């Protein structure tokens, strides 16, 4: 099974930037897409962004569109999340996850990639704290 390790989290002031990395190992040939989710204390896990492994199609939550950029380096089995213009509301534990399957129909792809149950396995998470 694919194993995932996130890194790059930390403490940053509002308006600052961070770049998260997620390195995949073991069975990476099976990856169809990778996603980033986040969970703040007392809140449910929410979708941030996703990218398909072969074509590089990307998807974003409205709350991060224009501020965050997802990318992947297939040679390094790594996906990145560049986070700019960070806000205190971005404070959360960020998780990456993979899925070996695409959506059953292309028309529902945005819903499919934004759904946490699409993904397995998950990484252990990295803390991002944005101070005001």
SVG drawing of the C-alpha trace seen along z (x, -y; Angstrom):
<svg xmlns="http://www.w3.org/2000/svg" viewBox="-22 -40 34 42">
<polyline fill="none" stroke="black" stroke-width="0.4" points="0.0,0.0 1.1,-3.5 2.7,-5.3 2.6,-9.1 4.7,-11.5 3.9,-15.2 6.3,-18.0 6.6,-21.7 4.2,-22.9 5.0,-25.5 4.2,-28.8 3.8,-31.8 2.3,-35.3 -0.8,-36.3 0.1,-37.2 3.0,-34.8 3.7,-31.6 4.4,-28.0 5.0,-25.0 3.8,-21.6 5.3,-18.5 3.9,-15.0 6.2,-12.1 4.6,-8.9 6.4,-5.5 5.5,-1.8 3.1,-1.2 3.1,-4.7 2.3,-3.2 -1.3,-2.8 -1.9,-6.4 -4.6,-8.1 -4.8,-11.3 -3.6,-13.0 -5.5,-15.3 -4.9,-17.8 -7.3,-18.1 -7.2,-20.1 -8.8,-19.8 -9.0,-22.6 -9.7,-21.9 -13.4,-21.2 -14.1,-21.2 -14.6,-18.5 -11.9,-17.6 -12.3,-19.7 -11.1,-19.5 -8.3,-21.9 -7.0,-20.7 -6.4,-17.7 -4.4,-16.8 -4.5,-13.9 -1.2,-12.1 -1.0,-11.6 -2.7,-14.6 -2.1,-17.1 -5.7,-18.3 -6.1,-20.4 -9.1,-21.2 -9.4,-23.7 -11.8,-24.6 -13.3,-28.1 -11.7,-29.2 -8.1,-28.7 -8.6,-29.4 -6.1,-32.1 -4.0,-31.7 -2.9,-28.0 -1.3,-26.1 -1.0,-22.3 1.6,-20.6 3.3,-17.3 6.7,-15.9 6.1,-12.4 9.8,-11.6 10.0,-12.3 6.6,-10.8 5.9,-14.1 2.9,-16.5 3.3,-20.1 0.9,-22.6 2.2,-26.2 0.2,-28.4 0.4,-32.1 -1.4,-35.0 -2.1,-32.8 -4.9,-33.7 -5.5,-32.7 -8.5,-30.7 -6.0,-28.5 -4.7,-27.2 -5.2,-23.4 -3.5,-20.1 -3.0,-19.4 -3.2,-15.9 -2.4,-14.4 -4.1,-11.3 -4.2,-9.2 -6.8,-7.4 -6.1,-4.6 -9.4,-5.3 -10.9,-8.0 -14.5,-9.2 -17.1,-6.8 -18.1,-9.6 -16.2,-12.6 -19.1,-15.0 -18.9,-14.4 -15.1,-14.7 -15.1,-17.9 -17.4,-16.3 -15.4,-13.1 -12.0,-14.6 -13.4,-16.9 -14.8,-14.0 -12.7,-12.6 -14.1,-9.1 -12.6,-9.0 -9.1,-8.7 -7.1,-6.0 -4.5,-5.9 -3.7,-9.1 -0.6,-10.7 0.0,-11.6 -0.6,-15.3 1.5,-18.4 0.5,-21.4 0.1,-24.8 -0.4,-27.7 -1.1,-31.3 -0.8,-34.0 -2.7,-37.3"/>
</svg>
